[in-house]
Amino acid sequence: MSAQTSSTQSVKWVTADPSAIGLFGLAIVTLVASSQKLEITSGLSYVIPWAIFLGAFAQLFACIQDAKHNNTFGMTAFGAYAFFWFGMAGSWLIKLGVFGTALAKDVDPKQLGFVFLGYLIFTLFMTIGATETHKVLLIIFALIDLLFLGLTFDSFGIAAEAFHRLAAFAELGIGIVSLYGCGASVLNVHFGRTFLPLGAPLRIFKK
């Protein structure tokens, strides 16, 4: 009888960096949502589809692709914010009465306040992690901290007008910086060099 041998092969999935499409989704939804908060535009009707398809689905796609890269940080960030926008779109639909007047009348903004508080805590420790990525992403996370800080206090009715403005301008900043990050993520890879600088990581926590 001939000896049988077995061998194991590792298969590596090669996929493109999904950061650009994730940041693009974040940029578009925050730009349109901030325009409503700043009263440049009015209503939520045209905010909702972009919350679903750009804020939610684009970031969810980036989350799944980052999982293939074994990038726990990127997967968690994009996934958490994707589901945030799914939740916000659903909440807006309830508020607008799409699911009936009974649900619309029963809306309590303080419940969203607890959601925003949870996301604020989550974003704070993700900001710590962002110090090991690049400065553009760190700025985005710092602005998201300010966004959720403003949304939390606004929802609980604490200095609501001031914190609403803070949230609005922070969200606008997220959109602008995320667009830059998207462009850098695409063009730096496309040209094979630093076309748009992202900034070196701070490296203040990692040994």
Secondary structure, 3 states (H helix, E strand, C coil): CCCCCCCCCCCCCCCCCCHHHHHHHHHHHHHHHHHHHCCCCCCCCCHHHHHHHHHHHHHHHHHHHHHHCCCHHHHHHHHHHHHHHHHHHHHHHHHCCCCCHHHHHCCCHHHHHHHHHHHHHHHHHHHHHHCCCCHHHHHHHHHHHHHHHHHHHHHCCCCHHHHHHHHHHHHHHHHHHHHHHHHHHHHHHHHCCCCCCCCCCCCCCCC
